């Protein structure tokens, strides 16, 4: 699956005229925003919990090396093994080696954005091991050869008829005439097909929402039982997680869990919150014989101590994209990245470089909704501005934008000249706006007017309107 963040503008243009996609994206706005607000309003201490969660992660990032070492010690003490992966290639190699030593021909996978980031499925397939996604949304997009369009709802861009078509195309061992007209029938068929894969798999691979340094525990947060089946039925459980997923204690984890589900899906808690510590013990009725954790850096340590460090607080709830007007308009695939939306516009350049991803931090209205709803209070608009600055410094911004900014800066640095220019320009634009008071086309603004009208100025500049208001205040009787 090719990711192409550098083609965001072209992909966004296609998404805007995709009727089916636009209908599906309406469900994102309707389905998530109200539920989150209702859940937050029902918890008086919600904002205080956000502050606590932010402080916990800031503390971890300030002492990340110490907590990673403590986590490793406790994983080993519980009978597990920790593998350190500096790059995506290292992580793929480590996971493949574990699977090959286990003699695996099939592996089941719980939902994991990290394994999407490192393209693990393609690597396993290329080496003769079949990966089977077991999260329903991930399973659907695997059948289609796509990557997730949302980090918590991977198949949110699809409708029921498309899913039915994919099931009939792939599940050829089932009767052709079966009724798949209702969502419950699709769910039941996926459950029956996947149930057989759990028992056939030699290795189960999951991500981790949290890694607890105090106990060496990995935590997954899901609304389906697939994660539990994946990590308990295989002979080997492999956890693939990035280094910033560390949390100091069980108590700290419980604090962050209280804002995670509420921010993501409007639930008080997810249906399943599963804590795993090491392999099966003698007295355990089930569980894996081996427990491996692959800790991935992949550019994250380079973010420490920079203006992008706050991004490492992200807990992958998806609230930023659920509330983003740009995401609502074009969906996740337009971003050409595993991580879409505002968080992707910051994280993807950090991982892949601004040279290939410069269009992403520019895909924002800077309305601030993403920062307002982020449970970890990540200043996403500020970091997108920083990426725009890096892009400009490296002469990656288009020439038209660069010269346009220089032209504006020339006037902005000369207040008297700026005021003189706008005192002529604003009334002139107001006159050209005509009786409709709107522009349907305007030089240097066609990127806007191609899709929407541009309101004409009222005829006065802001300073003129302010001066008139202040003068009225000075009149007697005002």
C-alpha positions in Angstrom: 0.0 0.0 0.0 1.6 3.3 -1.1 1.4 6.2 1.1 1.7 9.6 -0.6 1.4 12.6 1.8 3.1 14.8 -0.8 -0.1 14.4 -3.0 -2.5 15.7 -0.3 -3.9 18.5 -2.5 -4.7 16.2 -5.4 -6.1 13.5 -3.1 -8.3 16.1 -1.3 -9.7 17.3 -4.6 -10.8 13.8 -5.5 -12.3 13.2 -2.0 -14.4 16.4 -2.2 -16.3 15.0 -5.2 -16.6 11.4 -4.0 -20.3 11.2 -3.2 -20.1 7.9 -1.2 -17.2 9.2 0.8 -18.9 12.5 1.6 -21.9 10.6 2.9 -19.8 8.4 5.1 -17.8 11.3 6.5 -21.1 12.9 7.7 -21.3 10.0 10.1 -18.0 11.0 11.7 -19.2 14.4 12.6 -22.5 13.2 13.8 -21.3 10.1 15.5 -18.4 11.3 17.6 -18.7 15.0 18.6 -22.0 14.8 20.5 -21.0 11.6 22.3 -17.7 13.1 23.5 -19.4 16.2 24.8 -22.1 14.3 26.6 -19.5 12.1 28.3 -17.3 15.0 29.3 -20.3 17.0 30.7 -21.3 14.0 32.8 -17.9 14.0 34.5 -17.3 17.2 36.5 -13.6 16.5 37.0 -13.0 15.8 33.2 -10.8 18.9 32.7 -8.9 18.3 35.9 -8.2 14.7 34.6 -6.9 16.2 31.3 -4.5 18.3 33.3 -3.4 15.3 35.3 -3.0 13.2 32.2 -0.9 15.9 30.5 1.4 16.2 33.6 1.9 12.5 33.9 3.1 12.2 30.3 5.2 15.3 30.6 6.9 13.7 33.6 7.5 10.5 31.7 9.0 12.3 28.7 11.4 14.2 31.0 12.6 10.9 32.4 11.9 8.5 29.6 15.2 6.6 29.7 14.7 5.7 33.4 11.1 4.5 32.9 12.1 2.5 29.8 14.8 0.7 31.8 12.4 0.1 34.7 9.8 -1.3 32.3 12.4 -3.6 30.7 13.5 -4.9 34.1 9.9 -5.8 35.1 9.1 -7.5 31.8 12.1 -9.7 32.2 11.2 -10.4 35.8 7.8 -11.6 34.7 9.3 -14.0 32.2 9.1 -11.8 29.0 11.6 -10.5 26.6 12.2 -6.9 25.4 13.6 -6.1 22.0 14.8 -2.6 21.1 14.1 -1.3 17.6 15.6 1.9 16.5 14.0 1.9 13.0 10.9 0.4 11.3 13.2 -2.0 9.5 14.7 -3.2 12.8 11.2 -3.8 14.2 10.1 -5.7 11.1 13.2 -7.9 11.3 12.7 -8.6 15.0 9.0 -9.6 14.6 9.8 -11.8 11.6 12.6 -13.5 13.5 10.2 -14.3 16.4 7.6 -15.6 14.1 10.1 -17.8 12.2 11.6 -19.3 15.3 8.0 -20.2 16.4 7.4 -21.9 13.1 4.5 -19.6 12.4 2.7 -19.8 9.1 -0.3 -17.6 10.2 -0.4 -14.8 12.7 -3.4 -13.0 14.1 -3.2 -9.3 14.8 -5.1 -7.0 17.1 -5.6 -3.4 16.0 -2.3 -1.6 16.0 -1.3 1.7 14.4 2.4 1.0 15.1 2.3 -2.1 12.9 0.6 0.0 10.2 3.4 2.6 10.6 6.1 0.0 10.0 4.2 -1.9 7.2 4.5 -5.1 9.1 1.8 -7.0 7.2 3.5 -6.5 3.9 6.8 -7.7 5.4 5.3 -10.8 6.9 3.5 -11.7 3.7 6.6 -11.2 1.6 8.4 -13.8 3.9 5.7 -16.5 3.7 3.7 -15.7 6.8 0.0 -14.7 6.5 -1.1 -11.9 8.8 -4.8 -11.8 9.7 -6.3 -8.6 11.1 -8.9 -9.5 13.7 -10.4 -6.1 14.5 -13.5 -5.8 12.3 -12.6 -2.5 10.7 -9.0 -3.6 10.2 -10.2 -6.9 8.7 -12.4 -5.1 6.2 -9.6 -2.7 5.0 -7.2 -5.6 4.8 -9.6 -7.4 2.4 -9.6 -4.2 0.3 -5.8 -3.6 0.4 -6.2 -0.2 2.1 -4.8 1.4 5.2 -7.0 2.9 7.9 -8.8 6.1 7.2 -9.2 6.8 10.9 -7.1 5.7 13.9 -10.0 4.3 15.9 -12.5 3.6 13.1 -10.4 2.2 10.3 -13.3 1.6 7.9 -15.4 4.7 8.6 -15.1 5.7 5.0 -17.1 2.7 3.8 -20.8 1.8 3.6 -22.6 -1.4 4.3 -22.9 -2.3 0.6 -19.2 -2.0 0.0 -18.5 -4.3 3.0 -21.0 -6.8 1.7 -19.4 -6.8 -1.7 -15.9 -7.5 -0.2 -17.3 -10.3 2.0 -18.9 -12.0 -1.1 -15.7 -11.6 -3.1 -13.4 -13.1 -0.4 -15.6 -15.5 1.5 -16.2 -17.8 -1.5 -16.5 -20.9 0.7 -19.9 -19.6 2.0 -23.2 -20.0 0.2 -23.8 -17.4 -2.6 -27.4 -16.8 -1.6 -26.8 -15.9 2.0 -28.5 -12.8 3.3 -26.0 -10.0 4.2 -28.4 -7.1 3.9 -28.2 -6.3 7.6 -25.1 -5.2 9.6 -25.6 -7.9 12.2 -25.3 -10.5 9.4 -22.0 -9.0 8.3 -20.7 -9.0 11.9 -21.8 -12.6 12.4 -20.0 -13.7 9.2 -16.8 -11.9 10.2 -16.9 -13.5 13.6 -17.4 -17.0 12.2 -14.6 -16.6 9.7 -12.1 -15.1 12.1 -12.8 -17.6 14.9 -11.2 -20.3 12.9 -8.1 -18.1 12.3 -7.5 -17.6 16.0 -7.1 -21.3 16.6 -4.9 -21.7 13.5 -2.5 -18.9 14.4 0.8 -19.7 16.0 1.6 -16.1 17.0 -0.6 -13.2 18.1 0.5 -9.6 17.6 -1.0 -6.6 19.3 -0.1 -3.0 19.9 -0.3 -1.3 23.3 -2.2 1.7 24.5 0.0 1.8 27.5 3.2 0.2 28.9 3.3 0.3 32.7 6.9 0.7 34.0 5.9 -0.3 37.6 4.8 -3.9 36.6 6.1 -4.5 33.0 2.5 -4.7 31.8 1.1 -3.9 28.4 -2.5 -2.6 28.1 -4.8 -2.7 25.1 -8.1 -0.8 25.0 -10.7 -2.3 22.6 -14.5 -2.6 22.0 -14.2 -6.1 20.5 -12.9 -9.3 22.1 -10.4 -9.9 19.3 -7.5 -8.4 21.1 -7.9 -10.8 24.0 -8.2 -13.8 21.7 -5.2 -12.7 19.7 -2.9 -12.5 22.7 -4.1 -15.6 24.6 -4.7 -18.3 22.0 -1.4 -18.3 20.2 1.8 -19.9 21.5 3.6 -16.5 21.3 2.3 -13.0 22.1 4.2 -10.2 20.5 3.6 -6.6 21.6 4.8 -3.9 19.2 4.8 -0.4 20.8 6.5 2.9 20.5 8.7 4.1 23.3 6.4 7.0 24.4 3.6 4.6 25.4 5.3 4.2 28.8 3.3 5.2 31.9 4.9 5.1 35.4 2.3 3.2 37.5 -1.1 1.4 37.5 -2.6 4.5 39.2 -1.3 6.8 36.4 -2.8 4.4 33.8 -6.2 4.5 35.5 -6.1 8.4 35.4 -5.5 8.5 31.6 -8.0 5.7 30.9 -10.7 8.0 32.3 -10.2 10.5 29.5 -9.3 8.1 26.7 -12.6 6.4 26.0 -14.6 9.5 26.7 -12.5 11.5 24.2 -12.5 8.7 21.6 -16.0 7.3 21.5 -17.9 9.0 24.3 -17.9 5.9 26.5 -17.1 6.0 30.2 -14.8 3.0 29.5 -14.1 0.8 26.5 -15.8 -2.7 26.5 -12.4 -4.4 27.0 -9.4 -3.0 28.9 -6.9 -5.8 29.1 -3.7 -5.9 31.1 -1.0 -8.5 30.1 2.1 -9.2 32.1 4.5 -11.9 30.8 3.8 -15.4 29.5 1.5 -18.0 30.9 2.4 -19.2 34.4 2.1 -22.7 35.7 -1.2 -22.0 37.4 -2.8 -20.1 34.5 -5.5 -21.9 32.5 -4.5 -20.2 29.2 -2.1 -17.7 27.7 1.0 -17.6 25.5 4.1 -19.6 26.2 6.3 -16.7 25.2 5.8 -12.9 25.7 7.8 -10.5 23.6 7.8 -6.7 23.6 9.3 -4.8 20.6 10.0 -1.2 21.7 10.2 1.1 18.6 11.8 4.5 18.4 11.5 5.3 14.7 12.3 9.0 15.1 10.6 9.6 18.4 13.7 10.2 20.5 14.7 12.9 18.1 11.5 14.7 19.0 12.5 15.0 22.7 13.6 18.4 23.7 12.2 20.0 20.5 9.1 22.1 19.8 7.4 18.8 18.8 7.9 16.9 22.1 4.3 17.6 23.2 3.2 15.3 20.3 4.6 12.4 22.2 1.8 12.8 24.8 -0.7 11.6 22.2 -2.8 8.6 23.3 -4.4 7.9 19.8 -8.0 8.7 20.8 -8.8 10.3 17.5 -10.7 13.3 19.0 -8.7 15.8 17.0 -9.8 14.3 13.7 -13.3 13.7 14.9 -13.6 17.5 15.4 -11.5 18.7 12.4 -13.4 20.4 9.6 -10.6 19.5 7.1 -10.9 15.8 8.0 -14.7 16.1 7.8 -14.3 17.4 4.2 -11.7 14.9 2.8 -11.4 11.9 5.1 -8.3 10.1 6.2 -6.9 8.6 3.0 -6.4 12.0 1.5 -3.6 12.6 4.0 -1.5 9.8 2.3 -0.3 8.7 5.7 -1.0 6.1 8.4 -1.8 9.0 10.7 -4.5 11.4 9.3 -6.0 14.5 10.7 -4.3 17.1 12.9 -2.2 14.6 14.9 -1.0 13.2 11.6 -0.2 16.7 10.3 2.3 17.0 13.2 3.5 13.4 13.7 4.0 12.4 10.0 6.5 15.2 9.3 8.4 14.2 12.4 8.6 10.6 11.2 9.0 11.1 7.5 10.5 14.5 7.1 8.9 17.8 6.0 10.3 17.4 2.5 7.7 14.7 1.7 4.9 15.8 4.0 4.8 19.6 3.8 1.3 19.7 2.6 -0.1 18.1 5.7 0.6 20.9 8.3 -0.8 23.3 5.7 -4.1 21.3 5.7 -5.6 23.2 8.6 -7.9 26.1 9.2 -6.2 26.7 12.6 -9.7 26.9 14.2 -8.2 25.3 17.3 -10.9 22.6 17.8 -8.3 19.9 17.8 -6.4 21.4 20.7 -9.7 22.3 22.6 -10.8 18.6 22.7 -7.4 16.8 23.0 -7.4 14.9 26.3 -3.7 15.4 26.6 -3.9 19.2 25.8 -1.5 18.9 22.9 -1.0 22.3 21.2 -1.5 20.9 17.7 -2.0 24.2 15.8 1.2 25.6 17.3 3.2 22.6 16.2 1.7 22.8 12.7 2.8 26.4 12.6 6.3 25.3 13.5 6.3 22.8 10.6 5.2 25.6 8.3 8.1 27.6 9.5 10.5 24.7 8.9 9.1 24.3 5.4 9.6 28.0 4.6 13.1 28.0 6.0 14.1 25.2 3.7 12.6 26.9 0.6 10.0 24.1 0.2 7.0 26.4 0.2 5.7 27.1 -3.4 7.1 30.3 -5.0 3.7 32.0 -5.2 3.3 31.6 -1.4 6.8 32.7 -0.7 6.6 35.9 -2.8 3.1 36.5 -1.5 4.3 36.5 2.1 7.3 38.7 1.2 4.9 41.2 -0.4 2.7 41.2 2.6 5.7 41.4 5.0 7.0 44.5 3.1 3.8 46.4 4.0 3.4 44.8 7.5 6.8 46.1 8.5 5.9 49.6 7.5 2.7 50.5 9.4 2.1 53.9 7.8 2.4 52.4 4.3 0.3 49.4 5.3 -2.5 51.7 6.6 -2.4 53.8 3.5 -2.6 50.8 1.2 -5.5 49.2 3.0 -7.3 52.5 3.2 -7.4 52.5 -0.6 -7.7 48.7 -1.1 -10.6 47.9 1.2 -13.0 50.4 -0.2 -12.0 49.4 -3.7 -12.7 45.7 -3.0 -16.0 46.7 -1.4 -17.0 48.5 -4.6 -16.0 45.6 -6.8 -18.1 43.3 -4.6 -21.2 44.8 -6.1 -24.7 44.4 -4.8 -24.2 40.7 -3.9 -21.3 41.7 -1.6 -19.5 38.5 -2.6 -16.7 37.6 -5.0 -17.2 34.5 -7.2 -13.7 34.8 -8.6 -10.8 36.9 -7.5 -7.1 37.0 -8.7 -4.7 35.4 -6.2 -7.7 33.9 -4.3 -8.9 31.2 -6.7 -8.0 28.5 -4.3 -10.8 29.8 -2.2 -13.3 31.0 -4.8 -13.1 27.8 -6.8 -15.2 26.1 -4.1 -16.9 29.0 -2.3 -17.7 32.7 -2.5 -15.5 35.2 -0.7 -17.3 37.9 1.2 -16.4 41.5 0.1 -15.2 44.0 2.7 -17.8 46.3 4.2 -15.9 49.4 3.0 -13.9 50.4 6.1 -10.7 49.0 7.5 -10.6 47.6 11.0 -8.7 50.6 12.3 -11.2 53.0 10.7 -14.1 51.1 12.3 -12.3 51.1 15.6 -11.5 54.9 15.4 -15.2 55.6 14.6 -16.3 53.5 17.6 -14.0 55.3 20.0 -15.1 58.7 18.6 -18.7 57.8 19.3 -17.8 56.9 22.9 -16.5 60.4 23.4 -19.7 62.1 22.2 -21.9 63.5 25.0 -24.6 61.1 26.1 -22.8 58.0 24.9 
